[in-house]
Amino acid sequence: MIPFLGVIVMFKVNKIEKINKSKANVPMTIRFPEDVYTSYKKLSEESNQSFNSIVISALRYSLENLEK
């Protein structure tokens, strides 16, 4: 469970997406809360996937499953 502005958001990322670096062409700086960074970093290390792939997969999943 991930707390977000007082709301509990639950999701499961079933597949970590490989990022095609030639299509990932928008550089951006983002600041993470320390607990979120630590969790994503740990997941990255345990799954042998890049941190960026983990974040992109979670972002895409959340966009695809957003309630309207």
Residue pairs with C-beta under 8 A, 6 or more apart in sequence:
1 8
1 9
1 10
2 8
2 9
2 10
2 11
2 36
3 9
11 58
11 61
11 62
11 65
13 54
13 57
13 58
13 61
15 57
16 47
16 49
16 53
16 54
16 57
17 53
17 56
17 57
17 60
18 53
19 50
19 52
19 53
19 56
24 52
24 56
32 40
40 51
40 54
40 55
40 58
41 51
43 49
43 54
44 50
44 51
44 53
44 54
47 54
